[in-house]
Structure formats: C-alpha cells, structure tokens
Amino acid sequence: MMISKKLNTMLNEQVGHELAASHQYVAIATYFEQAALPTLAKHYYAQALEERDHAMRLVKLVLDSDGVLKIPAVPAPKMGFKNSLEAVQLALASESKVTAQINALQNQAIADKDHLSRNALEWFVNEQREEMSSAGTLVAMVKRAGEGGMFFVEAFLKEGGLADNGNGDAGAE
C-alpha cells in the first residue's frame, strides 16, 4: 500500500514529536530522581520508553506503507522545574498536544480514504486516551498532595495506582 505524501509527511513529523516527548519524559524523570522521589522517576523513565516505542511503531507504519522515512531533528527538552506540579503539568500538556497530533493523523487518513492507515492509527487514539487519563490523575494527585505530600503520590504509584487507568504497568515496581 502507498500512503499519501501528506500523510507520509505528517507521520514523519509525528516520529519526531514522539521522540521529543521521550526526551521530555527523561528530563521529568531526572527531576524526580534528583528530588528523591524514585517511584515517580521510574514512572517517567517508563513513559520515556513508551514514547520511543510509539516512534518506532510509526517508523514501521511508514515503511510498511511504502512511505519515505525522514526523521526530523528533535528539540532539547525543558530541564529543571520549580516544583513537582510544574513537572507533571508539563507531562499532561505534552500528552494533550500529542493527542491533537494523533487526531490530525487520523483525520488525514480518513480524508485520504486510507483505511489501512486509519486502522493502524486507531491504536494511537486508544493509547492517548490512556495517557491523558494517567497524566490527569497525577496532576490532580500532586495538586492535592502538595510538595510536602509527594510521598503519598509515591506510595500510590508503588501500589500500582495508575494501572487502574488502563496504563498497563506504568506504576509497577
């Protein structure tokens, strides 16, 4: 199958977005690691790996569709945060942005009447629902806990609290 040039370009751009999100999650993870919050750090390192896996899934989609792969440059992530809330809010904002990007890819596949790509992209649509739910839960919890209560958030994650949001083993040990 051959994807349209426009969808091909958009998929290449999305590979870059996913890799940038992976780098941002590494930066967030290191913030939590340096703040002596190892379970949050582990959660965001796992998120970084997931985003890289998403990029690779898109690479495979482009190649399987006889597209031309062009991986774009990835901007440097934001480093350093004034507090935990700023870090988790950036993660939620990033997921919101990626959700809009995935929706645009899906819309293009529909406009192209490319049902094979549309079907492949459906996985990403479902994944974003899970990602938004988990990121939103963490923002709400960090707001409620405050900086002094971050160990409660740590305990929630250590007990697998986000697994109930359909995020697999994101909170597992």
Secondary structure, DSSP 4 states (H G I P E B T S, - for coil): ----HHHHHHHHHHHHHHHHHHHHHHHHHHHHHHTT-HHHHHHHHHHHHHHHHHHHHHHHHHHHTT----PPP-PPPP---SSHHHHHHHHHHHHHHHHHHHHHHHHHHHHTT-HHHHHHHHHHHHHHHHHHHHHHHHHHHHHHH-GGGHHHHHHHHHTTGGGGGT-TTTT--
